[in-house]
Structure formats: structure tokens, C-alpha cells
Amino acid sequence: MAWEQKPGSPGQELHRVYFSLSSSSSRDDSNSSQEAVGLQQHAATTRDTILPFYKAEQEQREDYTYLEEAALSVILWHIQSTEQTVKEGLAFLHAIPTLCLATKERGEDTLEPPCCKAALVERIVVLIENVSQCEEEPSTILLYSMAAVCMLSTLKPALEPALELHLLHTALQNTFLTATGHNSQHIQGMKQISVEYLEAMLRCLLATAPSWARLHFIGQHLILWLQLQDERDRATAMRVTTSLLCFAVSLHPQFEDSPKVPQVGDLVALLGVYISDPVEEISRQAKEGLSHLYKILVHQKDIQEAQELWHISQH
């Protein structure tokens, strides 16, 4: 399938608004290398912040309400259109953060139909699925999609469990299974960047309503990817899991429910299995993940239960 920009498609004026990454879909070595370098520079910020690019854009003090009409035009065109190119998909993803920021500038926290939060996430999932069928390496569509979800997560209402599950499955699958077996520097670099965006998205999903139930919900889906045959991918899955648990420590004062078994016990058991993993990095990360769980339990003043779980995990 050829991914060419259609003349006159909407969204060109929004490219400067939120993301400064190139939207070119060219696969020649020169453009790919430049794109990878640019992405790496921006993706580095996701390690220390929930929302990629948000801080930088806030510092520019754009008037997002002024750009809201153009963003809505792009989004509505995308929702009503049955076929889009990759560049048109990128224009749609570029418009979402603008709409979210404009909404928040007005002091509101919800989006109105037909551009409601759930509808936009559904379209994002479809975009990721469609592109993954046509491209064998990590795509900028995946990166922008996860960044858009980060922005949407700041708005209400919470996603329905079925939709959130579909989003998690699609994002995880396309992050871990894309480019499996490829060792070129560019592809591996893009895959690493995808993982960093995934970490940011998972933090946002947890931060929407911090609780043991949500941590368990996300964590159990991450753990499934530890069954991958490739040791690097398995180590990456454990690293992402540990990163999420580390972030959860900072959210513990906001947790909506107290730690309860089997939720906590399940997470301990899942991580405990991998303490004895033959891959040293996976074993180390599993121990670190258990350490983060212990910290959360201690802060929740359930010290006796924390000590019991910690003792069990060491055997």
C-alpha cells in the first residue's frame, strides 16, 4: 500500500503546534536516520515525566483555544473519512493534543461528541492496527498514538475497561512484536523509543485513577510479555513493568483503595517467578519491582503484610 499525502487534506497548519517531529513516511536511509535522531532527543524526556512534550509546549505558551477550530476540523474529517493515508493519520494525532490543551485552557475536562475521549481512543487503536499491517518496523504512528493517549488521559471520563484493554493489547503487541529479529541500528533505535513512549502511556493510564486495582490490571498484561522467546524483549518487558511500579510509588498517597489480597499477592507471585530467571537483568529487575511493591505497602501502613510478602518473595 502506498502512503502518499492527498492534496488538500486537512491538518497541515497544526504540525507546528504540538509535535516538532517529522511526519515524513519516507523509508530512505537518510530520512530514517534523521527521524530516529530527532525522536531519540524528544523521547529522552519521557523517562522523567508523565506527559511527553507537555512541559516544552507549555513553556511556549501557545494559545490553544485559537487553534481549536482547526484541530476540530481535522479530527472530524478523520472520524468521518473511511480511508486515510499515514500523513493524514498523523495530522489527526497532531490535532488531539491541541484539542485537549484548548479544552483545559477553558477550564473544562471533557470532550463533546462526536469528538469525545472514547471515540478518539477507538480511532487511535484502529490507526495503530492498520499501520502495523503494512509496516514491518516501528512507526511514528505508534509513537504519536501513545503520546496522544497521554494527553487524552488528562481528561474525563475514564475509559471503559473493554476499550482500555483493547488499547493496552494493541500498544503492547505493536511495541514488542514489531521488528522482531531485525538488528539494524535504526530499527532497534526506533523500537527502543517505542518502549519509552509505552512507559509514558502506561504511567498516564495509571495516574488517571491510581489504585491497586488499576496497577494490577496493567501489570498483569505486562507480565504476559515476559513469555517472549527473545531475551532482549523479555528483559524490556520486565523493565517496563519495574518502571511502572517505580512510578506507582510516587502515586501511593493518591491510591483510591487499600492494598488487598489477591491483588497484591498476584503481583508478588508474578514477579517472584522471575527472580530465578536465567537472564541476570530480568532477575535483577524482578527483585527491584518487588522492592517497589514493598515500599508502597509500607507507605500504606500495612507494614506487617508488607514484611510477610517480602519474606515470601525472597524464597
C-alpha positions, 0 to 999 in steps of 0.5 A: 500500500502506498502512503502518499499525502492527498492534496488538500487534506486537512491538518497541515497548519497544526504540525507546528503546534504540538509535535516538532517531529517529522511526519515524513513516511519516507523509508530512505536511509537518510530520512530514517536516520534523521527521524530516529535522531530527532525522536531519540532527543524528544523521547529522552524526556519521557523517562522523567515525566508523565506527559511527553512534550507537555512541559516544552509546549507549555513553556511556549505558551501557545494559545490553544483555544485559537487553534481549536477550530482547526484541530476540530476540523481535522479530527472530524474529517478523520472520524468521518473519512473511511480511508486515510493515508499515514500523513493524514493519520498523523495530522489527526494525532497532531490535532488531539493534543491541541484539542485537549490543551484548548479544552483545559485552557477553558477550564473544562475536562471533557470532550463533546461528541462526536469528538469525545475521549472514547471515540478518539481512543477507538480511532487511535487503536484502529490507526495503530492496527492498520499501520502495523499491517503494512509496516514491518518496523516501528512507526511514528504512528505508534509513537504519536498514538501513545503520546496522544493517549497521554494527553487524552488521559488528562481528561474525563471520563475514564475509559471503559475497561473493554476499550482500555484493554483493547488499547493496552493489547494493541500498544503492547503487541505493536511495541514488542512484536514489531521488528522482531529479529531485525538488528539494524541500528535504526530499527532497534533505535526506533523500537527502543523509543517505542518502549519509552513512549509505552512507559509514558502511556502506561504511567498516564493510564495509571495516574488517571485513577491510581489504585491497586486495582488499576496497577494490577490490571496493567501489570498483569498484561505486562507480565504476559510479555515476559513469555517472549522467546527473545531475551532482549524483549523479555528483559524490556518487558520486565523493565517496563513493568519495574518502571511502572511500579517505580512510578506507582510509588510516587502515586501511593498517597493518591491510591483510591483503595487499600492494598488487598489480597489477591491483588497484591499477592498476584503481583508478588507471585508474578514477579517472584517467578522471575527472580530465578530467571536465567537472564541476570537483568530480568532477575535483577529487575524482578527483585527491584519491582518487588522492592517497589511493591514493598515500599508502597505497602509500607507507605500504606501502613500495612507494614506487617503484610508488607514484611510477610510478602517480602519474606515470601518473595525472597524464597 
